[in-house]
Amino acid sequence: MVGSMMRSGLILAGGEGSRLEYAEKALIPFGKYTLIEHIIDTLENSVDDVIISVRDEIQKQKLKQYVGNRTIVTDKYKGVGPLAGILEGFKVARSEYVFVAACDMPLINTDVVDLLFEYAEGHDAALPQWDDGNLEPLHAVYRVYPLVFEIEKTIKRNDRFVLAPVYHLDDIVYLNIEKIKKLDTELETFLNINTINDLENMIKRKT
C-alpha cells in the first residue's frame, strides 16, 4: 500500500441490475468467486478497510455471507441512486479519503487506485477525466466531509445527478486519462458489467 494516509474503499452494490434481468450483480459468479468477493479482494491491496453499500435490509442479508466482517450500510434515502449509497458509506468511513467504485467493475487496477489517492491528498477529490472532458465519478477518490455536506444538500433539492455534489467541491484534482493509460494501457479499470455479453467479455479478459 502506497502513501501514509489511511484509506477506505466503498463498493456500491445497491443497483437493481435491470439490464441483467434484475440479477443480483454483486453475487454474479466471476471466476471462482462472486463479483463482490473479487472486488473486495482487489481493493484490499490498496485500502485499509472496505465498506459495502446496499439498498435495503433484504439485500444486506443476501450479501452478508460473502463480505465477511466488512461494514455494510443501507440506504436511508430511497430512489436517490448512487448518491444515497455514497452518503451512508462515507458516514461510517474510518478514513479521511475514500475510493468509490461500483460492484460491477471487476477489473479495477490497484495502481490506478493508488494514483488517485496520491493526487487526492490535500484536496477534496481526485477524478479521472477523459479527453472529451467527461469525468468518472464512480471510480474516484473523495475527501469525506466536504462530499457528505454537498450530497445532503443535493438530496434535499431532489437532484439525483451523481456529479451534482461533486461540482460544488472547492478543490478537485482532475487526472487526465493519458496518465492512467501509463498504468492501465487498455483502461480495463473502468470497464463495467451491464449485460451478459459484458460479463462474458470480462471473464475472457481475466482468464
Sequence and secondary structure as in RCSB ss.txt:
>XXXX:A:sequence
MVGSMMRSGLILAGGEGSRLEYAEKALIPFGKYTLIEHIIDTLENSVDDVIISVRDEIQKQKLKQYVGNRTIVTD
KYKGVGPLAGILEGFKVARSEYVFVAACDMPLINTDVVDLLFEYAEGHDAALPQWDDGNLEPLHAVYRVYPLVFE
IEKTIKRNDRFVLAPVYHLDDIVYLNIEKIKKLDTELETFLNINTINDLENMIKRKT
>XXXX:A:secstr
  SSS EEEEEE     GGGTT  GGGSEETTEEHHHHHHHHHTTT SEEEEEESSHHHHHHHHHHHTT EEEE 
SSTT THHHHHHHHHHH SSSEEEEEETT TT  HHHHHHHHHHHTTSSEEEEE TTS B TTEEEEEHHHHHHH
HHHHHHTT   TTTTGGG S EEEEEHHHHHTT TT GGG    SHHHHHHHHHHH 
